[in-house]
């Protein structure tokens, strides 16, 4: 079970709205959704927080400030990677991967071997180990911008200590938005 909500900081405080993520396929779609909600709340240039939670498995916070690029924090990247909504947050940039096609020369086999065969057994073993350990595996644990909420009253240490079903409620409480978040829960 998922929960997703938008919190928009306005002149009058925080406004919350629940949100459907069915039509959201990318981080860009999610950012556009946040900006549309901000415009409706009269907070176009203010902070928008998107909370996404999958029961006790993981939670994510996306922060959109005006037209700036979104900032992302995910409590457990490996758990989020197994979720369609989590995959939206786990961008190549966040995972420290080069985007597909960023440097096509890296993909070419220029070592003189045929058909991409390793030159010796040591190299073959190293290639096998990369597959076994999953060189592209998503790390377990927190990932992203750990200072995403510092200026709003949630320290890095507090954010990293949050886990479980009450994490978003605790964040909202620290923001002074607990009551508005509960209205959409």
Backbone as a ProteinNet text record, in pm:
[ID]
protein_1_A
[PRIMARY]
XXXXXXXXXXXXXXXXXXXXXXXXXXXXXXXXXXXXXXXXXXXXXXXXXXXXXXXXXXXXXXXXXXXXXXXXXXXXXXXXXXXXXXXXXXXXXXXXXXXXXXXXXXXXXXXXXXXXXXXXXXXXXXXXXXXXXXXXXXXXXXXXXXXXXXXXXXXXXXXXXXXXXXXXXXXXXXXXXXXXXXXXX
[TERTIARY]
83.8	0	88.4	55.5	130.5	50	125	66.6	151	85.3	156.8	81.1	154.4	94	187.5	127	202.5	181.2	289	281	336.1	254.1	296	307	422.1	440.7	391.3	292	233.7	254.8	208.2	216.3	140	35.1	-50.1	-7.5	104.1	149.8	147.2	147.2	150.1	9.3	-3.8	-127.3	-93.8	-179.6	-154.9	-262.8	-223.2	-319.4	-267.5	-362	-318.6	-304.2	-230.5	-204.3	-201.3	-246.8	-241.3	-116.5	-44	78.8	63	-61.9	-85.3	-30.9	-36	10.1	154.8	221	358.8	453.2	539.1	633.9	778.9	803.9	941.5	948.2	1068.8	1089	1040.7	1056.8	1009.2	857.2	786.3	640.1	602.8	676.5	649.5	674.2	780.7	810.9	702.7	658.2	550	422.6	391	274.1	285.7	403.2	426.2	410.4	464.9	455.5	311	234.5	92.7	17.2	47.4	-17.1	23	146.6	193.7	119.6	98.8	26.7	-117.3	-180.1	-317.2	-324.3	-218.3	-215.7	-164.3	-126.4	-72.1	69	143.3	278.5	380.4	367.6	453.2	601.8	642.8	784.8	826.3	735.1	763	801.9	828.6	871.5	753.1	771.9	675.1	748.9	687.3	741.6	646.9	703.3	625.2	668.6	572.5	598	544.7	627.2	584.8	627.1	534.9	563.7	504.3	580.1	527.6	531.5	414.7	398.1	525.7	575.1	694.2	824	817.6	936	1029.9	976.8	1060.6	973.7	1040	972	1067.7	1009.5	1090	1034.3	1123.1	1085.2	1148.5	1066.1	1114.6	1082.3	1181	1162.6	1178.7	1078.5	1081.3	1068.3	1170.4	1170.6	1164.8	1046.5	1030.9	1070.2	1157	1201.3	1331.4	1383.6	1506.9	1485.2	1595.1	1587.7	1538.9	1462	1414.4	1528.8	1513.2	1607.5	1536.6	1610.5	1548.5	1619.5	1538.8	1591	1504.6	1568.8	1498.9	1555	1467	1511.1	1580	1538.3	1600.3	1595.6	1706.4	1711.7	1683.2	1734.8	1713.8	1565.7	1497.7	1354	1276.7	1315	1246.8	1265.9	1380	1408.1	1312.9	1253.5	1158.7	1016.5	1001.8	871.7	862.9	748.6	734.5	746.5	694.2	706.2	847.3	910.8	1048.1	1142.3	1117.2	1201.5	1199.9	1089.9	1079.8	1183.7	1203.9	1295	1441.2	1467.8	1605	1661.1	1690.9	1745.2	1890.1	1938.7	2079.4	2170.9	2137	2219.2	2224.7	2110.4	2104.9	2185.7	2181.4	2253.3	2400.3	2440.6	2580	2617.1	2518.3	2543.1	2547.1	2624	2620.9	2489.5	2423.4	2301.8	2332.8	2235	2252.5	2296.2	2401.1	2450.4	2535.6	2572.3	2648.9	2784.2	2847.7	2975.9	2981.6	2939.3	2929.3	3064.6	3174.9	3306.5	3338.1	3284.7	3309	3251.9	3148.6	3083.3	3155.5	3241.8	3310.8	3423.6	3444.6	3553.2	3676	3768.2	3885	4013.8	4004.1	4123.5	4183.7	4126.3	4182.4	4129	4043.1	3988	3869.8	3841.5	3729.5	3601.8	3493.9	3360.6	3353.4	3437.6	3432.4	3484.2	3558.4	3611.5	3722.6	3729.6	3840.1	3972	4080.2	4211.8	4264.7	4232.9	4280.8	4175.3	4200.5	4101.4	4079.9	4182.2	4167.1	4064.9	4073.5	3977.9	3837.9	3828.1	3698.1	3637.1	3719.9	3669.4	3621.6	3692	3652	3518.5	3500.7	3373.9	3260.1	3285.4	3182.7	3145.5	3243.9	3218.7	3132.7	3154.8	3074.9	2929.1	2905.8	2768.3	2707.2	2782.8	2732.9	2702.1	2793.7	2772.6	2679.9	2651.5	2559.7	2619.6	2708.4	2773.6	2671.7	2555.3	2450.2	2348.5	2380	2287.6	2265.2	2146.1	2110.1	2153.1	2219	2265.8	2150.3	2174	2076.6	2091.5	1982.5	1988.6	1957.3	1976.1	1940.9	2024.4	1961.3	2028.4	1970.1	2057	2009.3	2055.3	1979.5	2010.9	1969.3	2063.2	2031.6	2009.1	2039.8	2016.7	1897	1812.8	1699.1	1601.8	1593.3	1496	1559.9	1691.2	1761.2	1705.7	1687.4	1637.6	1491.4	1423.9	1283.9	1269.3	1381.9	1378.4	1403.6	1441.6	1472.8	1620.8	1701.1	1845.1	1876.7	1996.8	2042.7	2037.5	2083.3	2084.6	1942.4	1848.8	1709	1649.8	1677.9	1625.2	1678.2	1807.4	1867.3	1817.9	1773.9	1724.9	1580.4	1508.7	1368.5	1356	1261.2	1235.9	1097	1029.7	900.6	783	667	540.4	519.7	584	561.2	658.4	748.1	852.1	793.7	698.8	642.4	565.1	499.3	427.4	526.1	639.9	741.4	801.7	823.6	874	771	645.5	539.4	525.4	541.1	533.4	645.6	765.5	879.2	859.3	787	760.2	643.4	570.3	449.5	332.5	336.4	233.9	165.2	176.9	121.6	-29.8	-99.2	-245.6	-290.5	-225.9	-267.7	-233.2	-124.6	-91	-193.2	-233	-330.1	-465	-499	-627.6	-631.6	-516.9	-513.4	-470.1	-434.8	-388.8	-502.7
-117.8	0	124.2	217.2	341.5	458.2	557	684.7	792.3	888.8	1000.2	1128.4	1230.6	1360	1472.2	1585.9	1707.2	1805.2	1866.2	1973.7	2098.9	2202.3	2329	2433.2	2497.8	2603.7	2734.6	2791.6	2917.4	3024	3145.3	3254.6	3220.4	3139.8	3104.6	2975.7	2918.2	2791.8	2681.6	2558.7	2443.2	2404.9	2367.9	2311	2172.6	2077.6	1940.3	1893.8	1807.9	1742.6	1602.7	1508.9	1375.1	1377.5	1286.3	1288.1	1146.5	1134.9	1007.9	1007.9	900.9	890.7	798.4	763.3	669.7	717.6	848.1	901.3	949.8	931.8	977	862.9	890.3	788	826.6	957.2	1004.6	1109.3	1140.9	1246.5	1380.2	1399.7	1522.1	1533.8	1422.9	1421.9	1457.4	1401.9	1427.1	1574.1	1630.1	1772.1	1861.2	1825.9	1902.6	1896.8	1779.7	1764.2	1853.9	1859.5	1944.5	2091.7	2131	2271.7	2311.6	2219.2	2246.9	2264.5	2179.1	2190.2	2320.4	2359.8	2485.3	2603.4	2599.8	2708.6	2717	2601	2598.3	2652	2629.2	2674.8	2818.2	2877.6	3012.7	3017.3	2908.1	2898	2863.1	2923.6	2887.1	2893.8	2994.8	3012.9	2958	2894.4	2843.1	2696	2642	2502.8	2407.5	2303.7	2194.6	2067.6	1991.9	1862.5	1754.4	1651.2	1535.1	1421.4	1365.8	1251.8	1127.5	1024.4	895.2	790.9	699.5	597.9	465.3	359.4	225.7	155.3	145.5	89.2	96.2	-9.3	-2	-25.3	-29.8	-64.2	54.5	168.6	284.3	408.6	524.9	650.5	738.8	831.9	926	1066.1	1163.1	1303.8	1368.5	1436.8	1513.8	1659.3	1743.8	1886.3	1963.5	2045.6	2129.1	2273.3	2352.5	2494.8	2574.7	2629.3	2707	2626.5	2681.7	2614.8	2537.7	2531.7	2457.5	2308.3	2237.6	2092.3	2031.2	1923.7	1860.1	1798	1799.3	1733.1	1610.9	1501.3	1373.5	1308.6	1250.1	1165.9	1039.9	923.7	795	721.8	672.9	609	474.8	398.7	269.8	248.2	277.1	272.3	132.5	28.7	-107.2	-144.3	-108.6	-136.2	-54.3	71.3	158.2	107.8	46.8	-3.5	-115.6	-180.2	-288.5	-235.9	-105.6	-41.3	46.4	44.2	127.2	275.1	317.6	458.5	490.7	397.1	417.6	433.4	358.5	367.9	508.3	580.1	717.6	805.4	782.4	864.1	827	702.6	653.3	681.3	806.1	848.3	802.4	798.8	763.7	857.1	985.3	1083.6	1051.1	1019.1	986.2	860.3	765	639.2	648.5	763.9	782.5	710.4	684.6	616.8	719.5	685.6	767.9	739.9	843.2	819.4	732.8	656.4	569.7	653.2	609.1	678.2	800.3	820.5	939.3	939.7	826.2	816.7	680.7	677.7	551.5	484.4	560.5	499.7	405.9	432.4	343.4	204.7	195.9	68.1	-14.2	48.4	-23.3	-107.2	-223.4	-311.5	-276.8	-201.9	-155.3	-223.4	-339.5	-404.3	-506.7	-517.9	-608.9	-750	-780.2	-915.3	-927.1	-1050.9	-1074.7	-1095.9	-1048.2	-1068.2	-1032.6	-942.3	-898.8	-1001.6	-1104.5	-1207.4	-1148.6	-1184.2	-1138.8	-1196.7	-1124.3	-1167.6	-1287.2	-1295.6	-1408.6	-1448.7	-1557.3	-1609	-1515.9	-1442.1	-1348.4	-1240.9	-1191.5	-1090.3	-1150.6	-1276.4	-1342.9	-1357.6	-1393.8	-1407.5	-1273.1	-1167	-1033.4	-994.7	-1029	-999.3	-1077.9	-1207.4	-1289	-1233.2	-1186.2	-1133.1	-1007.4	-923.4	-801.8	-837	-944.8	-987.5	-1042.2	-1126.4	-1188	-1083.1	-989.1	-887.9	-777.3	-774.9	-675.1	-535.8	-510.3	-380.1	-267.1	-296	-194.8	-205.1	-281.7	-299.8	-167.3	-153.3	-33.1	-55.4	43.7	26.3	17.5	-56.3	-66.4	55	100.8	212.7	345.6	453.4	587.9	630.6	710.3	760.7	897.2	986.4	1116	1230.4	1337.8	1463.8	1457.5	1428.5	1412.1	1544.5	1655.1	1786.8	1856.5	1780.4	1830.8	1913	1882.5	1948.3	2029.8	2046.6	2114.6	2254.9	2330.7	2467.8	2473.3	2358.2	2351.2	2291.8	2259	2212.6	2065.4	1990.2	1848.4	1830.5	1802.6	1788.8	1660.9	1656.5	1537.9	1415.4	1431.1	1319.9	1270.6	1362.9	1324.9	1252.3	1302.2	1239.6	1097.6	1080.5	947.6	849.2	900.3	813.3	768.1	834.4	800.3	670.1	589.9	463.4	417.6	354.7	298.2	384.5	340.2	398.8	540.9	580.3	713.1	818.7	782.9	875.3	1002.6	989.7	1108.7	1194.2	1130.8	1205.4	1282.6	1221.1	1288.7	1407	1390.4	1502.1	1614.3	1579.9	1680.6	1751	1677.8	1738.2	1841.1	1805.9	1898.9	2023.4	2007.4	2118.8	2206.6	2153.3	2222.3	2194.7	2081.2	2047	1914.5	1866.7	1735.6	1730.6	1835	1834.3	1835.1	1915.3	1918.1	1788.6	1724.2	1596.4	1490.6	1490.5	1390.8	1405.4	1525.1	1543.5	1471	1443.3	1373.9	1228.4	1186.4	1049.2	950.9
0	0	0	-85.6	-97.4	-41.4	2.9	41.5	-25.6	-87.7	-149.7	-119.4	-82.7	-52.2	-93.7	-121.4	-151.3	-37.4	7.2	106.7	40.4	36	-23.2	86.5	94	192.6	132.3	196.9	150.1	256.7	228.1	325.6	453.1	440.8	554.3	623.2	585	642.9	538.5	584.3	494.3	451.6	323.8	271.4	218.4	249.4	206.4	110.1	18.9	-69.2	-99.6	-102.3	-142.1	-292.9	-343.5	-486.5	-541	-662.9	-733.7	-820.9	-817.7	-895.5	-1015.7	-1047.9	-1157.4	-1291.5	-1317.5	-1445.3	-1440.5	-1327.3	-1310.1	-1346.8	-1445.6	-1488.9	-1465.9	-1450.9	-1436.3	-1325.2	-1284.7	-1186.9	-1242.4	-1370.8	-1435.4	-1424	-1445.4	-1429.3	-1286	-1191.1	-1049.6	-1015.3	-1068.5	-1046.1	-1107.2	-1226.9	-1291.2	-1208.6	-1155.2	-1069.5	-946.8	-887.8	-770.3	-806.2	-918.7	-959.5	-990.8	-1049.7	-1075.6	-943.6	-847.4	-716.2	-648.2	-665.6	-606.1	-667	-798.3	-865.2	-813.5	-794.1	-742.2	-599.4	-522.5	-383.1	-371.6	-484.9	-482.7	-426.5	-444.1	-387.3	-495.1	-613.9	-727.4	-695.5	-620.5	-593	-457	-388.2	-254.9	-259.5	-144.5	-131.5	-141.1	-221.1	-230.7	-189.9	-100.2	-60.5	-108	-164.6	-205	-114.4	-42.6	44.2	-25.1	-32.1	-84.5	16.7	45.3	146.9	101.8	120.9	100.4	234.9	295.5	429	511.1	564.2	648.2	571.5	439.4	360.2	337.2	296.7	265.4	254.4	260.4	231.3	153	80.5	4.3	19	10.9	13.5	-109	-186.8	-300.2	-269.5	-285.5	-258.7	-389.3	-418.7	-537.3	-490	-518.8	-485.1	-614.6	-645.9	-768.7	-890.3	-972.5	-1095.1	-1076.7	-953.5	-927.3	-952.9	-977.6	-992.3	-861.8	-869.8	-747.2	-668.2	-537.8	-446.9	-390.9	-373.3	-338.7	-220.3	-132.9	-25.6	-21.3	-14.5	-4.2	116.3	203.1	327.7	306.1	205.5	175.9	25	-39.5	-185.7	-240.1	-176.3	-226	-220.5	-113.1	-102.7	-205.2	-223.3	-319.7	-462.5	-491.1	-625.4	-664.3	-567.4	-594.7	-609.7	-613	-618.8	-742.6	-809.1	-928.7	-895.1	-781	-743	-695.4	-631.9	-588	-705.2	-811.9	-930.5	-990	-973.3	-1022.5	-952.7	-823.4	-744.3	-764.3	-798.2	-809	-947.7	-971.4	-1100.2	-1113.6	-1236	-1259	-1181.6	-1180.6	-1109.1	-959.9	-901.4	-759.1	-728.5	-820.5	-802.1	-841.5	-893.4	-932.2	-1059.7	-1145.4	-1272.5	-1383.9	-1488.4	-1608.4	-1679.3	-1730.2	-1807.1	-1928.2	-1973.6	-2088.8	-2207.9	-2273.5	-2391.5	-2360.7	-2236.1	-2199	-2267.6	-2272.9	-2341.4	-2409.8	-2534.4	-2605.8	-2625.3	-2621.2	-2636.8	-2521.6	-2403.9	-2290.8	-2316.1	-2397.2	-2422.1	-2529.5	-2606.9	-2713.6	-2657.1	-2718.1	-2678.8	-2761.8	-2701.8	-2774.9	-2729.4	-2660.4	-2607.8	-2704.2	-2821.4	-2920.2	-2911.6	-2818.6	-2809.4	-2903.4	-2943.9	-3033.7	-2954.8	-3008.7	-2951.2	-2804	-2757.4	-2618.4	-2520.3	-2569.5	-2480.5	-2395.3	-2267.8	-2182.9	-2230.9	-2201.5	-2247.4	-2169.3	-2040.6	-1961.4	-1859.5	-1788.7	-1694.7	-1576	-1535	-1424	-1459.4	-1582.2	-1627.3	-1636.7	-1680.6	-1689.5	-1551.3	-1452.1	-1315.8	-1262.2	-1292	-1247.5	-1309.7	-1439.5	-1505.6	-1442.3	-1411.3	-1347.6	-1211.1	-1134.6	-1001.9	-1009.1	-1109.7	-1125.7	-1148.8	-1222.8	-1246.6	-1117.8	-1049.3	-926.3	-819.5	-801	-697.2	-744.3	-873.4	-925.6	-925.2	-1018.2	-1024.9	-1034.4	-1091.6	-1103.6	-990.2	-887	-775.7	-703.2	-652.2	-576.2	-431.5	-372.1	-234.5	-135	-30.7	77.3	167.7	224.3	317.4	251.5	327.6	279.1	159.1	73.7	-44.5	-79.6	-119.6	-166.3	-78.7	-84.8	-18.6	128.7	214.9	357.6	430.3	364.8	425.7	360.3	295.3	220.3	305	434.3	521.6	634	631.6	740.6	763.2	657.4	673.2	716.4	714.2	756.4	897	961.6	1099.5	1123.4	1019.3	1035.6	1001.2	1103.6	1082	1004.9	951.7	880.4	971.5	1093.8	1189.7	1217.6	1235.4	1259.9	1139.3	1019.3	898.3	882.8	904.1	890.1	995.8	1109.9	1217.5	1195.2	1104.9	1081.1	1004.7	1048.8	982.5	1021.7	930.8	964.7	925.6	969	927.1	977.4	1085	1140.9	1089.8	999.5	954.4	894	803	739.2	838.1	932.7	1037.3	1124.9	1154.5	1235.5	1160.1	1031.2	950.5	949.6	922.3	917.4	1051.6	1160.2	1293.2	1311.8	1269.6	1281	1194.1	1083.6	993.7	1043.5	1139.6	1183.6	1090.1	1022.8	924.1	954.4	1076.4	1111.1	1091.4	1134.2	1122.9	977.8	893.1	753.1	680.7	718.5	656.7	696.8	823.8	870.2	801.6	755.5	686.4	552.5	492.2	364.2	375.6	492.4	512.9	508.9
[MASK]
+++++++++++++++++++++++++++++++++++++++++++++++++++++++++++++++++++++++++++++++++++++++++++++++++++++++++++++++++++++++++++++++++++++++++++++++++++++++++++++++++++++++++++++++++++++++++

